[in-house]
Amino acid sequence: MIEQRGWGLWAVEEIAHGSFIGFVGLHTPKAEIPSAPCIEVGWRLAKEYWGKGYANEAASAVLYVAFDQIQCTEVFAFTALANHRSERLMQRLHMLDTGQNFEHPDVPVGNDSREHVLYKLTRMHWSQHSR
């Protein structure tokens, strides 16, 4: 994906040890979600690196790429309703809750993680709050 588009999901390393700790980047979700088609900012870090600021630092850099280099007009993020850590990160990134919760089609019916929240950040809002 990175070779084709110039962007995608990038590996994240912990600088002091050079350890791979996860990935953060931009993605085009395949799932039928309320904002599709869209560009999503996403992250997955190993649990031992949660709460240390790595996701915030990396996602902020990714949003710079999205808005200043790729010239996106908006970027979305979504997570399971129960994933409060990811939702708080979306809020720290100045993303706004769209109020369009949805049932993720890739999560089985009856699974507690099926309901997702959907957040959005526009280039204008990002430029007002992130510099």
Buried (B, 14 or more C-beta within 10 A) or exposed (E): EEEEEEBBBBEBEBEEEEEEBBBBBBBEBEEEBEBEEBBBBBBEBEEEBEEEEBBBEBBBBBBBBBBEEBEBEBBBBBBBBEBEEBBEBBEEBBBEEBEBEBEBEEBEEEEEEBBBBBBBBBBEBBEEEEE
